Amino acid sequence: MFQDITIEELLVKRSNGEIAAIDVRSPSEYRSASIPGSLNIPLFDDEERAEVGTLYTQTGVEAAKERGLRIASAKLPEFVRQFKEIEGPKAVFCWRGGMRSRTTATVLDLMGIRVYRLNGGFRAYRKWVVARLENFELNAQAYVLGGNTGSGKTAALQRLQAEGYPVVDLENMAGHRGSVFGGIGVEARNQKTFDALLLERLLEVADSPYILLEAESKRIGRIEVPAFLMRKKEEGVQIRVGLPMEERVRHILEDYRPQEHAEACMASFLRIKAYIHQPVAAEIHRLMESGEYADAVRMMLESYYDPKYDYSADGLDPESVREIRAATVEEAVQRIKDILAEKAAAERS
């Protein structure tokens, strides 16, 4: 007989590579939010789930169960085959640990496949995430990368994370770059997915003496950053990265690919056009229409984003800000490493 497994047990086993988490909800439910790293093998597709749900509300539980059984029985061979392709034990879950995960676990157990069922399902997991974030104690000191738009802050963090540094990449978790152009060319995530990814990363770096993150506002697109992390950011060591204008323009063009997203870029520009001195705004508009994006980006930085950043940075204590002037992101990364090494050396002495 299959066993139930708690959220904590599942996450420990999964992080150790001992178990695979399988979401048996419909594809749309899975896309909306799931446990990070889980696979989707749906018992019902979206249409079948809607049909069973309608029967449940309009006719009753027994009618819904009967229809669900008929749908599931016709697809069981293929359903079981997908599970057999995944090596090792599996833990299955649905919305609240009900019919779908129970049916799946029972069938797999009968077929000799070792399986657990997550107690309480995804709903219990979501409540657990919210509760943990509300009471999370982050003792690590924050090193916060700031700097003008296009200064390679995200690229620097990604390089550092790839080398094993304790980076908390909020923009990547949110699927948004934070500005009015921030959603272009990326897939936005909802709050549930962001919270799950954030908590997972915070638990991974919980024992680190410091974390690295970008100087974000409280909202990244539609995502809200938890208050405790904003406080940690405000109390942290501020590192301001400065790159030459040419490098900044190049990074922006690489990140946003305006030739591929011309319509979205124009729509975003029109949202800020009224805040730019009109002769300059008109010239930027013309440059974008003619595809001269490098010049358009440069003018936007000089006339809108740089003054806006300078205004927001006025509240920082200059004595508390570490300035990095670099020719490239690679050089900036090395300078950041030097600052972290200085901290480690000071703590040892």
Legacy VTK file of the C-alpha trace (Angstrom):
# vtk DataFile Version 3.0
C-alpha trace
ASCII
DATASET POLYDATA
POINTS 349 float
0.000 0.000 0.000
1.253 3.502 -0.802
2.313 5.822 2.011
1.553 9.468 2.650
4.507 11.828 2.823
4.784 15.270 4.431
5.940 18.399 2.630
9.198 18.499 4.591
9.929 14.832 3.882
9.232 15.299 0.185
11.467 18.353 -0.154
14.365 16.711 1.675
14.138 13.528 -0.402
13.797 15.476 -3.629
16.778 17.747 -2.872
18.851 14.612 -2.191
17.748 13.079 -5.499
15.905 10.271 -3.726
12.446 10.915 -5.136
10.621 12.508 -8.069
7.665 14.807 -7.409
4.804 14.271 -9.878
1.898 16.707 -10.222
-1.131 14.774 -11.512
-3.328 17.865 -11.873
-4.410 19.124 -15.276
-1.882 20.936 -17.513
-3.407 24.376 -16.855
-3.254 23.856 -13.084
0.374 22.796 -13.379
1.269 25.801 -15.525
-0.411 28.127 -13.061
1.727 26.991 -10.116
3.341 23.819 -8.853
6.113 22.592 -6.583
9.407 23.698 -8.192
11.092 20.857 -10.028
7.976 18.707 -10.225
6.882 16.904 -13.389
3.366 16.915 -14.798
1.635 13.630 -15.634
-2.050 14.627 -15.565
-4.750 12.124 -14.722
-7.285 14.382 -16.505
-6.656 16.979 -19.173
-8.244 20.421 -18.827
-11.489 19.477 -20.615
-11.888 16.244 -18.650
-11.270 18.031 -15.370
-13.891 20.647 -16.256
-16.391 17.902 -17.132
-15.854 16.023 -13.859
-15.996 19.275 -11.895
-19.292 20.253 -13.498
-20.797 16.866 -12.633
-19.568 17.267 -9.052
-21.294 20.626 -8.573
-24.444 19.990 -10.620
-25.160 16.275 -10.057
-23.146 15.055 -7.104
-20.076 13.255 -5.866
-20.999 9.786 -7.085
-21.708 10.925 -10.641
-18.386 12.750 -10.725
-16.521 9.723 -9.390
-18.150 7.415 -11.930
-17.318 9.685 -14.862
-13.796 10.212 -13.558
-13.279 6.446 -13.293
-14.426 5.918 -16.882
-12.108 8.611 -18.181
-9.129 7.363 -16.188
-9.600 3.657 -16.974
-9.383 4.294 -20.729
-5.983 5.965 -20.410
-4.378 3.901 -17.638
-1.875 1.937 -19.787
-0.308 5.119 -21.177
-0.585 6.839 -17.796
1.299 4.034 -16.022
3.871 3.825 -18.815
4.871 7.458 -18.221
5.505 6.729 -14.555
7.567 3.644 -15.379
9.916 5.791 -17.454
10.888 7.753 -14.334
13.470 5.932 -12.250
13.185 5.526 -8.504
10.391 6.286 -6.036
7.748 8.874 -6.889
5.586 11.193 -4.816
2.308 12.227 -6.430
0.063 15.145 -5.550
-3.069 16.873 -6.766
-4.863 19.949 -5.447
-5.631 18.728 -1.931
-4.530 15.099 -1.782
-7.923 13.875 -2.943
-9.294 11.648 -5.661
-6.701 12.217 -8.376
-3.599 11.555 -6.305
-5.284 8.742 -4.355
-6.358 7.017 -7.577
-2.898 7.462 -9.084
-1.098 6.158 -6.009
-3.418 3.145 -5.754
-2.966 2.155 -9.403
0.805 2.602 -9.320
1.064 0.586 -6.132
-0.916 -2.249 -7.748
1.524 -2.154 -10.672
4.476 -2.563 -8.328
5.695 1.019 -8.621
6.928 2.503 -5.356
4.897 5.632 -4.735
4.034 8.138 -2.016
1.153 10.589 -1.880
1.751 14.134 -0.647
-0.393 14.724 2.403
-2.740 17.665 1.744
-1.657 18.121 -1.878
-0.577 21.368 -3.496
-2.987 23.392 -1.373
-1.140 22.305 1.781
2.182 23.078 0.090
1.025 26.590 -0.821
-0.072 27.250 2.778
3.281 25.954 4.004
5.171 28.303 1.654
3.139 31.335 2.750
3.618 30.511 6.433
7.372 29.969 6.043
7.851 33.254 4.190
5.785 35.159 6.747
8.049 33.903 9.532
11.352 33.560 7.697
14.432 34.652 9.627
17.218 35.660 7.274
20.420 36.180 9.224
22.728 36.610 6.252
23.984 40.066 5.354
22.778 41.352 1.993
25.073 42.683 -0.725
22.865 44.692 -3.044
23.840 45.429 -6.646
22.595 48.769 -7.881
23.453 50.957 -10.815
21.991 52.617 -13.852
19.792 50.690 -16.245
21.875 48.404 -18.468
24.822 48.182 -16.077
24.869 44.384 -16.239
23.655 43.776 -12.691
21.544 40.762 -13.608
24.279 39.339 -15.833
26.786 39.734 -13.002
24.501 37.957 -10.549
23.908 35.118 -12.976
27.639 34.625 -13.467
28.190 34.631 -9.723
25.381 32.160 -9.113
26.800 29.831 -11.773
30.048 29.846 -9.767
28.235 28.867 -6.579
27.815 32.244 -4.894
24.643 32.668 -2.753
22.671 34.778 -5.233
18.931 35.405 -4.867
17.889 36.344 -8.402
14.509 37.990 -7.856
14.007 39.057 -11.466
14.512 35.533 -12.736
12.055 34.186 -10.174
9.482 36.819 -11.129
9.951 36.383 -14.869
10.210 40.162 -15.156
13.052 42.706 -15.280
11.315 45.288 -13.132
10.954 48.229 -15.541
8.140 49.247 -17.865
9.991 47.221 -20.534
10.615 44.380 -18.075
8.126 41.845 -19.369
9.378 41.871 -22.968
10.718 38.540 -24.196
10.299 36.720 -20.868
7.547 34.586 -19.365
6.016 36.282 -16.351
5.356 34.164 -13.281
2.555 34.581 -10.787
2.915 35.227 -7.061
2.470 31.554 -6.127
5.330 30.433 -8.342
7.540 33.324 -7.268
6.967 32.569 -3.582
7.782 28.889 -4.067
10.988 29.626 -5.997
12.033 32.289 -3.500
11.543 30.050 -0.487
13.383 27.202 -2.179
16.365 29.460 -2.862
16.342 31.027 0.596
16.453 27.571 2.171
19.382 26.662 -0.107
21.415 29.705 1.021
20.160 29.790 4.621
23.564 28.883 6.073
25.511 31.411 3.971
26.969 34.409 5.835
25.720 36.717 3.068
23.449 36.810 0.025
23.708 38.757 -3.224
20.678 40.377 -4.806
19.723 43.245 -7.058
18.366 46.590 -5.857
14.724 45.917 -6.701
11.644 47.858 -5.703
8.908 46.161 -3.691
7.095 45.207 -6.886
8.678 43.402 -9.829
6.024 43.506 -12.499
2.985 42.042 -10.745
5.065 40.269 -8.113
5.407 41.587 -4.570
8.678 40.973 -2.731
8.225 39.995 0.954
8.728 42.801 3.474
11.509 41.000 5.375
13.594 40.765 2.201
13.040 44.441 1.412
14.245 45.335 4.900
17.286 43.136 4.451
18.012 44.874 1.137
17.724 48.348 2.658
20.065 47.395 5.509
22.586 45.720 3.221
25.908 46.763 1.719
25.169 48.759 -1.428
27.379 48.071 -4.450
26.849 50.462 -7.344
27.991 49.080 -10.697
28.952 51.511 -13.465
29.651 50.514 -17.069
30.403 52.709 -20.104
27.369 53.869 -22.055
28.315 51.722 -25.057
28.344 48.581 -22.906
25.022 49.482 -21.326
23.371 49.974 -24.709
24.804 46.702 -25.951
23.483 44.770 -22.924
20.025 46.255 -23.314
19.869 45.366 -26.997
21.005 41.808 -26.221
18.498 41.381 -23.406
15.425 42.929 -25.012
16.049 42.117 -28.709
13.918 45.028 -29.996
14.116 43.811 -33.591
12.169 40.721 -32.495
9.836 42.578 -30.135
9.350 45.869 -31.947
5.637 46.189 -31.181
6.027 45.437 -27.471
8.984 47.823 -27.196
7.023 50.614 -28.847
4.031 50.004 -26.553
6.294 50.211 -23.510
7.953 53.388 -24.758
4.581 55.042 -25.278
3.826 54.443 -21.597
6.749 56.679 -20.575
6.831 59.053 -23.536
4.875 61.764 -21.719
7.548 61.869 -18.977
10.343 62.721 -21.446
11.038 66.223 -22.766
8.878 66.285 -25.886
11.456 67.115 -28.605
13.623 64.284 -27.242
10.630 61.958 -26.960
9.666 62.660 -30.544
13.190 61.830 -31.729
13.230 58.568 -29.746
9.868 57.698 -31.301
11.254 58.333 -34.774
14.375 56.263 -34.115
12.316 53.319 -32.883
10.002 53.470 -35.887
13.022 53.420 -38.208
14.692 50.560 -36.312
17.624 52.632 -35.044
17.400 51.027 -31.639
20.922 51.699 -30.358
20.454 55.459 -30.684
16.931 55.223 -29.251
18.187 53.304 -26.208
21.020 55.765 -25.611
18.654 58.734 -25.702
16.179 56.966 -23.414
18.918 56.266 -20.883
20.241 59.831 -20.933
16.884 61.590 -20.853
14.755 59.298 -18.676
16.347 56.328 -16.922
19.606 57.887 -15.696
17.927 60.953 -14.129
15.318 58.669 -12.592
17.995 56.438 -11.070
20.007 59.407 -9.792
16.895 60.706 -8.049
16.153 57.369 -6.383
19.791 56.991 -5.283
19.860 60.373 -3.550
18.591 58.783 -0.340
21.610 56.488 -0.010
24.453 57.385 2.305
27.468 57.917 -0.008
29.769 56.557 2.682
27.910 53.230 2.672
28.019 52.692 -1.106
30.822 50.713 -2.746
31.412 52.085 -6.241
32.533 49.789 -9.046
33.668 51.295 -12.324
34.333 48.608 -14.888
34.702 48.315 -18.649
32.786 45.019 -18.865
30.499 42.804 -16.803
33.342 40.318 -16.402
35.476 43.010 -14.803
32.587 44.057 -12.563
32.142 40.446 -11.429
35.786 40.270 -10.414
35.466 43.517 -8.478
32.434 42.127 -6.637
34.415 39.018 -5.762
37.186 41.254 -4.412
34.706 43.038 -2.135
33.407 39.711 -0.818
36.963 38.467 -0.276
37.748 41.644 1.686
34.783 40.958 3.924
35.868 37.373 4.529
39.424 38.476 5.332
38.187 41.156 7.745
36.052 38.619 9.580
38.982 36.218 9.961
41.319 38.856 11.348
LINES 1 350
349 0 1 2 3 4 5 6 7 8 9 10 11 12 13 14 15 16 17 18 19 20 21 22 23 24 25 26 27 28 29 30 31 32 33 34 35 36 37 38 39 40 41 42 43 44 45 46 47 48 49 50 51 52 53 54 55 56 57 58 59 60 61 62 63 64 65 66 67 68 69 70 71 72 73 74 75 76 77 78 79 80 81 82 83 84 85 86 87 88 89 90 91 92 93 94 95 96 97 98 99 100 101 102 103 104 105 106 107 108 109 110 111 112 113 114 115 116 117 118 119 120 121 122 123 124 125 126 127 128 129 130 131 132 133 134 135 136 137 138 139 140 141 142 143 144 145 146 147 148 149 150 151 152 153 154 155 156 157 158 159 160 161 162 163 164 165 166 167 168 169 170 171 172 173 174 175 176 177 178 179 180 181 182 183 184 185 186 187 188 189 190 191 192 193 194 195 196 197 198 199 200 201 202 203 204 205 206 207 208 209 210 211 212 213 214 215 216 217 218 219 220 221 222 223 224 225 226 227 228 229 230 231 232 233 234 235 236 237 238 239 240 241 242 243 244 245 246 247 248 249 250 251 252 253 254 255 256 257 258 259 260 261 262 263 264 265 266 267 268 269 270 271 272 273 274 275 276 277 278 279 280 281 282 283 284 285 286 287 288 289 290 291 292 293 294 295 296 297 298 299 300 301 302 303 304 305 306 307 308 309 310 311 312 313 314 315 316 317 318 319 320 321 322 323 324 325 326 327 328 329 330 331 332 333 334 335 336 337 338 339 340 341 342 343 344 345 346 347 348
